[in-house]
Amino acid sequence: MQLPRPRGPVSAAVIGALRGGPFDAAAVTAATPAAGLREADVQLALWTAYEVGYRGFDDADPDAERDLRVLAWRKAAEDLLEADLRARTSTMVDEARAGGRSVADRIAALVRDAPGAPLTRHLQKHATREQFQTYLADRSIYHLKETDPQVRVLGWIDGPAKVAHAELLYDEYGGGRPERLHSHLFAEAMRAAGLDATYGAYIDAVDAPTLVSNNVMSLFGSQRRLRGAALGHLAAFEATSTDPCRRIAAGAERVGFPDAVAAYFHEHVEADAVHEQVVLGDICGTAVAADPAIEDDVLLGAATCLLVDVEAAQALHDLLVADEQRPPAPLRVLRGERAAS
């Protein structure tokens, strides 16, 4: 994968540094709030700083992952993002504490009370093939590395929670069968829908809310102190997957895509119904029982997932219904154009 195209001065500075160029961490850090924490420039910079530690970039400096200048900026950006998330979810977390006696009950209350977005119903009943392709391209930023942000968390927990978490990861990674890797199944769905399944192919097209949705997973999954938030995010993610996946599968069948497209979502209708129970009780419940101090962060992670994923879904829905005459951004990239900065 190549480094993405910058969206503004902050991402230009970070991307240039990862290529081995000069970088003034203090100056870029000072410019970050003014650039807009939730805007595409800052979020692309943060995504790139994280991604160098996942699959990496072919045109980055070989030692980019350990560039102390970029790591210093990343920490400052993470602190801003974490503070923003804590402020925006504080009411949700406070209300969840009164939602039941167990952490599983409290997460369930968060999920029950969270607002939804009309995206998956639009895909089920109204979306065109091109709109569906746009959805798949947008989701590819996560699904082509599905579950990878959770891997480090396994080393930060112990006992029954560790065993249950490992079991869930084993399932996500194909249960010992490479052809059943969930990321592979999504790549197959993309190819069946006529899309480029290359890892990161559509990063230049996705908007800020999608980048935020991806970045919070890396934020929580890269720091031991936020292990509770990583587990809570996983719980909310799994608990809100089954019904949307059922609707998306129906939409894929309605527009006449090959079976591989709907198959990915049918797989998650079944798998995530099981995962929801595992992650609520066997992972989050036992992790909090072993370490009660992480419960507030578990609720933070769950609330964050519900907040930012709805924002991303609403933004994509609005793009699809507002841009009926011109193919939305991911398809413009497919045809050799680029999304506007």
C-alpha positions in Angstrom: 0.0 0.0 0.0 1.2 3.5 -0.8 0.9 6.4 1.7 -2.4 8.3 1.2 -2.8 11.7 -0.4 -2.7 14.5 2.2 -6.0 16.3 3.1 -4.4 19.3 4.6 -1.3 20.7 6.4 -1.3 18.2 9.3 -1.6 15.1 7.2 0.9 16.5 4.7 3.4 16.9 7.6 2.9 13.5 9.0 3.0 11.7 5.7 6.1 13.6 4.7 7.8 12.6 8.0 6.9 8.9 7.4 8.7 9.2 4.0 11.8 10.3 6.0 11.3 14.1 5.5 11.6 16.9 8.1 9.0 17.2 10.8 8.5 19.7 13.5 6.4 17.8 16.0 5.8 20.8 18.3 4.6 23.0 15.4 2.3 20.3 13.9 0.9 19.6 17.4 0.1 23.2 17.9 -1.6 23.3 14.5 -3.7 20.2 15.2 -6.6 21.8 17.2 -7.0 24.6 14.7 -7.2 22.1 11.8 -10.2 20.5 13.5 -9.8 17.4 15.6 -12.7 15.6 13.8 -11.9 16.9 10.3 -10.4 14.7 7.6 -6.9 16.3 7.7 -6.2 15.4 11.3 -8.0 12.1 11.2 -6.1 11.0 8.1 -2.9 11.9 9.8 -3.8 9.9 12.8 -5.0 6.9 10.7 -1.6 7.0 8.8 0.3 7.1 12.0 -1.5 4.1 13.2 -1.4 2.2 9.9 2.3 2.3 9.7 2.1 -0.2 12.6 -0.4 -2.5 10.9 0.4 -3.4 7.2 2.7 -0.4 6.7 3.4 1.5 3.5 5.7 0.5 0.6 6.9 4.1 0.2 7.5 4.9 3.9 10.8 5.0 5.5 11.8 1.5 6.8 12.0 2.8 10.3 8.9 4.9 10.2 7.1 2.9 12.8 9.6 4.0 15.4 9.8 7.7 14.3 9.9 9.5 17.6 8.7 12.7 16.1 5.6 11.2 14.7 5.0 9.2 17.9 5.2 12.4 19.9 2.6 14.0 17.6 0.4 10.9 17.7 0.4 11.0 21.5 -0.7 14.6 21.5 -3.5 13.9 19.0 -4.6 10.8 20.9 -4.9 12.8 24.1 -7.1 15.4 22.3 -9.2 12.6 20.8 -9.6 10.8 24.1 -10.6 13.9 25.9 -13.2 14.7 23.2 -14.6 11.2 23.3 -14.9 11.3 27.1 -16.7 14.6 27.0 -19.1 13.6 24.3 -20.0 10.2 25.9 -20.1 11.3 29.6 -23.9 11.5 29.7 -24.3 8.1 28.0 -21.8 6.6 30.5 -23.5 8.2 33.5 -26.9 6.9 32.4 -25.5 3.4 31.7 -24.3 3.1 35.3 -28.0 3.2 36.3 -29.0 0.8 33.6 -28.4 -2.4 35.5 -26.4 -4.1 38.2 -23.8 -5.9 36.0 -21.5 -4.5 33.3 -23.3 -6.6 30.7 -26.6 -5.1 31.7 -25.1 -1.6 31.5 -23.7 -2.2 28.0 -27.0 -3.6 27.0 -28.7 -0.5 28.2 -26.3 1.7 26.2 -27.1 -0.3 23.1 -30.8 -0.2 23.7 -30.9 3.6 24.2 -28.5 4.5 21.4 -29.9 6.4 18.4 -29.7 4.6 15.1 -28.9 5.7 11.5 -31.0 4.8 8.5 -28.1 3.5 6.4 -28.7 -0.2 6.6 -32.4 0.2 5.9 -31.5 2.3 2.9 -29.2 -0.5 1.7 -31.9 -3.1 2.3 -34.7 -1.4 0.5 -33.6 1.5 -1.7 -29.8 1.6 -2.6 -28.6 1.2 -6.1 -25.8 -1.1 -7.0 -23.4 1.9 -7.2 -24.5 3.1 -3.7 -24.0 -0.4 -2.4 -20.5 -0.5 -3.9 -19.8 2.8 -2.2 -20.9 1.3 1.2 -18.5 -1.7 0.7 -15.6 0.6 -0.3 -16.2 2.7 2.7 -16.4 -0.2 5.1 -13.3 -1.8 3.5 -11.0 0.5 5.6 -12.0 -1.6 8.6 -13.1 -4.9 7.3 -10.0 -5.7 5.3 -8.1 -5.8 8.7 -11.1 -7.0 10.7 -10.3 -7.5 14.4 -6.6 -6.6 14.1 -7.0 -3.6 16.6 -8.1 -6.1 19.2 -5.1 -8.4 19.1 -2.8 -6.6 21.5 -5.6 -6.5 24.1 -5.3 -10.2 24.6 -1.9 -9.7 26.3 -3.4 -7.2 28.7 -6.1 -9.4 30.3 -5.9 -12.8 32.0 -8.0 -15.8 33.2 -11.5 -16.5 31.8 -11.6 -13.2 30.0 -8.4 -14.0 28.1 -9.7 -17.4 27.1 -13.0 -16.1 25.9 -11.3 -13.3 24.0 -8.9 -15.7 22.4 -11.8 -17.9 21.3 -13.5 -14.9 19.7 -10.4 -13.9 17.9 -9.9 -17.5 16.7 -13.3 -17.4 15.1 -12.7 -13.9 13.5 -9.5 -15.2 12.0 -11.1 -18.2 10.4 -11.0 -20.9 13.0 -7.8 -22.3 11.5 -9.0 -22.0 7.9 -7.4 -19.2 5.9 -10.3 -19.1 3.5 -12.7 -18.3 6.4 -10.8 -15.3 7.6 -13.4 -12.6 7.9 -11.2 -10.1 6.2 -10.8 -12.6 3.3 -14.5 -13.1 3.1 -15.0 -9.3 2.9 -12.3 -9.1 0.1 -14.3 -11.8 -1.7 -17.5 -9.8 -1.3 -15.7 -6.7 -2.7 -14.4 -8.5 -5.8 -17.8 -10.1 -6.4 -19.3 -6.5 -6.3 -16.8 -5.3 -8.9 -14.5 -3.4 -6.5 -10.8 -3.4 -5.8 -10.1 -5.6 -2.8 -6.6 -4.3 -2.3 -5.9 -3.4 1.3 -6.4 0.4 1.7 -7.5 1.0 -1.9 -10.2 3.5 -1.0 -8.4 5.4 1.8 -8.2 8.5 -0.4 -12.0 8.5 -0.8 -13.4 8.0 2.7 -14.6 10.9 4.8 -13.7 12.1 8.3 -16.4 10.2 10.2 -15.2 6.8 8.8 -11.6 7.7 9.7 -12.8 8.6 13.3 -14.6 5.2 13.5 -11.5 3.4 12.6 -9.1 5.5 14.7 -10.9 5.0 18.0 -10.4 1.2 17.6 -6.6 1.8 17.3 -6.6 4.4 20.1 -8.2 1.9 22.5 -6.2 -1.1 21.2 -2.8 0.5 21.4 -2.6 1.5 25.1 -2.8 -1.0 28.0 -4.4 1.7 30.2 -7.4 1.8 27.8 -7.9 -2.0 27.6 -11.3 -1.6 29.2 -12.4 0.8 26.5 -11.1 -1.7 23.8 -13.3 -4.5 25.4 -16.3 -2.2 25.7 -16.0 -1.1 22.1 -15.8 -4.7 21.0 -18.9 -5.5 23.0 -21.0 -2.7 21.5 -19.7 -3.5 18.0 -20.8 -7.2 18.3 -24.1 -6.3 20.0 -25.1 -4.0 17.2 -24.1 -6.2 14.3 -26.7 -8.9 13.8 -29.8 -7.0 12.6 -27.8 -4.6 10.4 -26.0 -7.5 8.7 -29.3 -9.2 8.1 -30.6 -6.0 6.3 -27.4 -5.5 4.3 -27.5 -9.1 3.1 -31.1 -8.7 2.0 -30.1 -5.5 0.1 -27.2 -7.2 -1.6 -29.5 -10.0 -2.8 -32.1 -7.4 -3.9 -29.7 -5.6 -6.2 -28.5 -8.9 -7.7 -25.0 -9.1 -6.5 -23.3 -12.5 -6.7 -23.8 -14.7 -3.6 -20.3 -13.9 -2.1 -21.5 -10.4 -1.2 -24.5 -11.4 0.9 -22.5 -14.4 2.2 -20.2 -12.2 4.2 -23.1 -10.5 6.0 -25.0 -13.8 6.5 -21.9 -15.1 8.2 -22.0 -12.2 10.6 -25.7 -12.6 11.3 -24.9 -16.0 12.8 -21.4 -15.4 14.2 -22.1 -12.0 15.9 -25.2 -13.3 17.6 -22.9 -15.8 19.4 -20.1 -13.2 19.9 -22.5 -10.8 21.5 -23.1 -13.2 24.4 -19.5 -14.1 24.7 -18.2 -10.6 24.8 -20.8 -9.2 27.2 -20.5 -11.9 29.8 -17.5 -14.0 29.3 -15.1 -11.2 28.2 -16.4 -7.9 29.7 -18.1 -9.4 32.7 -15.2 -11.5 33.8 -12.6 -8.8 33.0 -14.5 -6.3 35.2 -15.0 -8.9 37.9 -11.2 -9.4 38.0 -10.4 -5.7 37.7 -13.3 -3.5 38.7 -11.3 -0.3 38.1 -11.7 -0.8 34.3 -15.6 -0.7 34.3 -15.9 3.0 33.6 -13.6 2.6 30.6 -15.5 -0.5 29.4 -18.6 1.8 29.3 -16.6 4.5 27.6 -15.6 2.1 24.9 -19.1 0.9 24.3 -20.5 4.4 24.3 -17.8 5.6 21.9 -18.5 2.8 19.5 -22.2 3.6 19.5 -21.5 7.3 19.0 -18.9 7.3 16.3 -20.3 4.4 14.3 -23.7 6.1 14.1 -22.1 9.3 13.0 -20.2 7.5 10.3 -23.3 5.6 9.1 -25.3 8.8 9.1 -22.7 10.7 7.1 -22.5 7.9 4.5 -26.3 7.7 4.3 -26.5 11.5 3.7 -23.8 11.2 1.0 -25.7 8.4 -0.8 -29.1 10.1 -0.8 -27.7 13.6 -1.7 -25.5 12.5 -4.5 -28.0 10.6 -6.7 -26.7 12.1 -10.0 -23.0 11.6 -9.5 -21.3 8.5 -8.2 -20.1 9.0 -4.6 -16.5 9.3 -3.8 -15.3 5.7 -3.6 -16.6 5.0 -7.1 -15.0 8.2 -8.4 -11.7 6.9 -7.1 -12.4 3.5 -8.8 -12.7 5.3 -12.1 -9.4 7.2 -11.6 -10.7 10.4 -10.0 -10.0 11.6 -6.4 -12.2 12.7 -3.6 -12.1 16.4 -2.9 -9.9 17.3 0.0 
